[in-house]
Amino acid sequence: MSQRTLRLAFAGTPEFAAAILWALIEESPHEIAVVYTQPDRPAGRGRRLRISPVKALATSRALPLYQPKTLREKVIEEQLAALDLMVVVAYGLIVPRPVLDAPQHGCINVHASLLPRWRGAAPIQRAILAGDTETGITIMQMDEELDTGPILAQARVAIRPYDTGKSLHDRLAQRAAECLIRTLDHYAAGAIRPMPQDERLATYANKITQSEAELDWAQPAAEIERMIRAFNPKPVAHTTLNTLDLRVWEATTLDKTHKLPPGTVIGTSMAGIDVAAGDGVVRLVTVQVPGKRPISARDFLNGHPDFATPAR
């Protein structure tokens, strides 16, 4: 099959989308004719406007950039009608039917799971939380529902025992770019037969909330450890131990039994802070006091010599 250069629109917002846009620019023959990303948002303590990673990349490459509050604008349909295809990656805005139909070959979406598993906003974190051993990338035709469109291609990615939300995100972004670039020419040439999703297998990856990241020590140690990995680097698991608020960046489970109330600090050492879970023990390895940087448990204990170990 001869390679064809496509004129593309790209719609995306976070780092995951920016990594894929970078690969399209650097590693594919296709032209990025226009980029859409969400409007700048206030963030941080000063509530200053923060640009998205996709905007930063598009601006650095002098790509035509638009930040509409909504895609329900006639001018956007007109822009897309002159293009071959729109690639959508974690854009965060609804894509209405007239926009889906505007490009010659419609719109395709890059999603960080093996659909129909983990449709929705947080597929990477939900896969880790569930204890999945495998996830992946799905390229699909877009329709008006949430991640329900026919599948064009998939690529599998193993979830390693020590993967965090960040490490899995980065590997998935790389695999997504590779899968997308392979898919584009075949799709435009009509060489891919879209496959419908099996609705019986659908699960949903709801958005992660800050309150959800509060550790519940009554849960089994393995589940708590997965929470800590899934919520690294955002929103970061947090807890209160011995009246001190801590964010927990890294932990491991210990093959120990106990008869103590969940949440009890049962030991401290240079290796970490051991905490009783509902079933088993969790050793905190990297922690953070609010307003400070993350540090090893060893450094934390050196700075808090009076951190109590009430149970012996």
N, C-alpha and C positions, 0 to 999 in steps of 0.2 A: 504493500500500500504506500503510495507516495505521500510524503509529509505535506500538510497544508498549514499555512500560517493563518491563525485565527485572530480576529479582532475581538478582544475581550473587554467586558466590564468586570470589575472586581468589587465586591461589597464585603467588608469585614471591619473588625474593631480591635480585638485584643492581640496579645503577643502571638497566640496560636495562628491567627489569621495573617499577621505580619510575616511570620516565618514562611508561610506558603506563598504570599505575594513576592517575597524576596526570591524564592526558588523560581517562580514564573518569570521574573525579570532576568535572573542570572542563568537559568538552566533550560529554558524552553525557547522555541523560536517564535512564540506567540506575542502579539502586541497588546499591551495594556492600554486601551484607549481612554478609559475613565475609571476612577476609583471613588467609591462611596464609603464613608465611615460616619459614625455617629457624631453629633455635635460635641464640642469640648464641654467637659463637665467640671464643676467645682469639686475639689478633693483636698484631703489633708486638713490639718488644724486651721490653716489660713484660708481654706476654701478658695484657693486660687484655681483658675481654669487649667485643666490638664488635658493635653492632647492625647489621642489614642496612639498606640504603637503603629497602626496602619497609617495614620496621618503623618507621623514622623517619617516613615519610610517613603511614602508617596511624595512628600514635600522634598526630601533629600534627592529624589530622582526626577524632580520636576514633572511629575505625572499630573494630568488634569484631575483635580480633586473637588468633590462636592460633599457637603455635610448637611443634607436636608433633615428636617425634623420628622418628615414622613416621606415615603415613596409615592404617596398618592398625589403626584403632580404630573401634569400633562407633559411638561418639558422633559421629565425623566423618561417617560414612555417614548418620546421622540428621539432622545439620545440613544436609547437602547435599540430602537428599531433599525438603526444603521449598523448594528453590531451582530456578530455571529452568536455570541453566548455570554451569559453573565455567570460568574463563579461567586457563590455566596459562602462565606466561612465565618461563623460566629458573629454575624452582623448585629443582631440584637433588635432589629426593627422588623415589623411585619412586611412581607413582600406580597402586595395585592395581585389578584389575577391579571389585570392588564399589564403589569410589569413582568409577571411570569411568562406571558405570551409575547412580549415585545421583541426580544432578540430572535434571530432566525432559528436558532436551535434551543430557545427557551433558557431556563436557568437550572444550574446544577448546584448541589450543596455538598460540602465536605464536612462529615460528622465524625467525632472521635469515639466511635463505638462500632461494634458489629451489629448493626440494626437487624431486627427490630428491638434488640436489647439496648436499654438505656437511651431511649428517646428523651430529649429535653436538655436542660441548661447545664447540668453538671455530670456528664457521663464519665469523666476521668475519676473524679472523687468517689462517685457511687460504685464504680467497679472495684476500687480498692476497699471501700467500706464493706462490700458484700463478700469479700474474700475471693473474688474471681481470680483465676489463674491465667486468663487470657482476655484480651480485648482487641481493638483494632480500629480500622478506618473504613468508613463507608462513603462512596461517592454515589449520590442518588439524584434522580430527576426531582425537581421541586414541585410540590402541589401546595394547596392552601392550608393543609393541616400541618401539625407539628411532627416533622421527621417521619412522615408516612409514605413518601414518594417511592417509586420503583427504584430498585438497586441497579446501578451500572457497574460497579466494581467494589471489591473489598480486599483488605490486606490485614492479616492477623499480626498481633503483637503480644508477646508473652508479658505477663505481669510478674516481675521478680519479687522475691520475698521481702526485699528491703526498699522497694520502689516507694517514693513519695509522690504527692501530686505533681511536684515540679519535675522530677526525673521522668515520670511516665508521660507527662505533657510534652517534654522535649523530644522523646523518642517517637511519640505519636505524630508530632508536627513534622518531623523529618520523613516518616513513612507516608504521611498524608501528601506531602509535596511530591514524592516519588510516584505515588499511586495516581494523583491527579494528572501529572504530566503524561504518564503512560495512557491515561484514559481519554484525554482530550481529542487527539487525532482520530482514534477509533470511533468515538461517539459522533463527532462531526461528520465522519464518513458513513455513518449508518451501520457500522460494523459491530455494534453492541446491541443486544436485545435486552431491554430493561426487564428485570424480574420483580414481580410484586412481592411485598413483604408478607410474612405469615403473621397475621394479627394475633394468633393464639400465643405467640412467643413474646409479645410486646411487654416491656417493662419501662418504667419512667424514672428519669433522673432529675428529681426536683432540685430547684436552686438551693444551694447551701446557705444557711442562715448563721449569724453569729451565735445565737443561742444554742444551736445544734452542736457547736464546737465545744461546749462545756462538758468536761469529762464526767461521766457517771460511773463512779467506782464500784457500783453494784454489778456492773456488766462484767463478763469474763475478760480475763487479761488479754486474750488474743483480739477481741473486738476493740478494746481500748487502744491497743498498739496499732491496729489498722486505722482507727480514727486519727491518731497522732500523725501517721504517715499521710493519710488522705488530705488532712487539713494543713499540710506543710507545702507551700508557704502561705496559703490563705484559706480560711481566716485565722488559722493557728489554734490548735487545741489549748484550752485554758482550764485552770482549776484553782482551788484554794486549799493549801496544806498548812496545817499548824498556824492558821490565821493569816498566812502570807499568800497573796495572789501571784500565780505563776502562769506563764505561757510555756507550753511544752512543745519543743521542736523535734526531739528525737527520743525514742525509748525502745526498750526490748522487753521480752517476757522472760521470766525465770521459771524453771521447773521446780517450784516450791509449793508446799501446802501451808495453810495457816488456819486459825480459828478466830481471827481478829475481825473487827468491823471494817467493811470496805472504806477505803480512804485513809486508813491508818498508816502512818509512816513506820515501817517495821525495821528499817535499817538504813544507815548512811555510810558511805565509804567513798574512796577516791574514784571508784567505778561508777557510782551513781546513787540515786535516792530510790530505795525500794518501798513500794506502796502496795498495800493489800487491795486486791480486786475482789469481785464477787466470787471468782474462781481463778486462783492463781495469784501471781505477783508481777507487777510491772516495775521495771527499773528505768527511772528517768535519767537520760544521758545528757541532753542539752536542754537548758531552760532559759527563761527570760523573765526578769522582773519588769513590770510595766515602766516604760520610759527609758529602759536600758537596752543594751544590745544582747543578743543571745550568747550564752557562755556555757562551757562544760559544767556538769554537775560538780566536778572537782573545784573549779574556780568559784562557783556559787557557794559551796560549803566553806571554802577558805574565807570568803567575804561575809559569811553569816555563821560564825562559830557557835552562836547560841541557837541555831536551828535545831529544835528539839527532836529527839527520837523517843517518844513516849512509851513505845512498846518494846519489851525485851524478850 
